[in-house]
Amino acid sequence: MTIDLARAVHIVEKAFLPLHGEVREDPSDASFSFAVTDGSQVLAAVAHVARSQYSHAGHLAALIERTRLELAHDGHLLEPWSMPG
C-alpha cells in the first residue's frame, strides 16, 4: 500500500495517544518531521521522514513502532496502536 503525505501525517498524529504527535510538513520535498509531546515538553522527535520512509506502509509502521518503543522504555504509557489498513 502506498501512503501519501497527508495520510502519513494523519497516521503519525494518531499513533502516540494519549500523547500528542505534532507534525511539521516540508512541502519542498514532501517530507515531514515530528515530535511527540505531553503538551508541555518534547518526549521524542524524528528530525526528517523522507517520502521513501513513509510511502511504504511497512516502513512507516516500523518508524512509528521504534518511536513508541523508545517512549515505553522511558516509562510513557501509550494506547494500543496498529497500522491502519
N, C-alpha and C positions, 0 to 999 in steps of 0.2 A: 504494500500500500504506500503510495506517495503522499506526503504531507506538505501542504503549502505553509507559508509563513504565518498567516492568520490562524490556521488550525494549530500549528505548533505553539504559538503564543497562548492560545486558549488552553491547551493541554498543560503547559507549564504553570499557568495561573491556578489551575485546579489540583495540581499534583502534590501540594505540600500542606493541605488543610490539616489542622486549623491555623497553620501559619500562612503567611502571605507570599505568593510567588509574584515578584514585581519584575516586569519585563521591559527592556528598552530595545526597540526595533532600530535597525540601521538599514534604511531603505536603499542606500547606495550600493550595497552588495547583498541585500535580502538576508542579512544575518541578524542575530539578536544577542543580548546578554541578559542575565537575570540574577536577581538576588532573592534570597528567602529571608524574610524578616518576621519578627514577632510584633511588629507595629512600632517598635521604638529602636531596635538595633538589627543590624545585618548579622544573620547566623551562618549563612553560606552564600557563596557567589560563584558564578561562572562568567568569566570575562568575555567570552566570544563563542557563539554557537553558529558555525557556518552552515550554509544550505546543505552541504553534503552530510552534516551531522544530524540534521532534523528531518530531511526529506524522506528518509527511510525510517519507518516506524520502529524497527528493532534498534536502530542506533539512538534515536531519541529516547526510547524506553530505557536503554542501558545508561544513558547520561542522567536521566531523572533518578533511576534506581541508585546509582552511585552517590548522588547528592542526598537522597533520602537516607542511605546507609550512614553517611557522614553525620547527618543530623541526629539519627538514632544513637550513634556512637557517642555523641555529645550530650545525650540524655533528653532529647526532644521527642515527644510522643506525637506521632502523625496518624491520621486516619488511614485505614487501608486504601490502597490505590492499585489500579491495574491500567495498562494502556488501553484507551478506548478503541473499539474496533472500527 
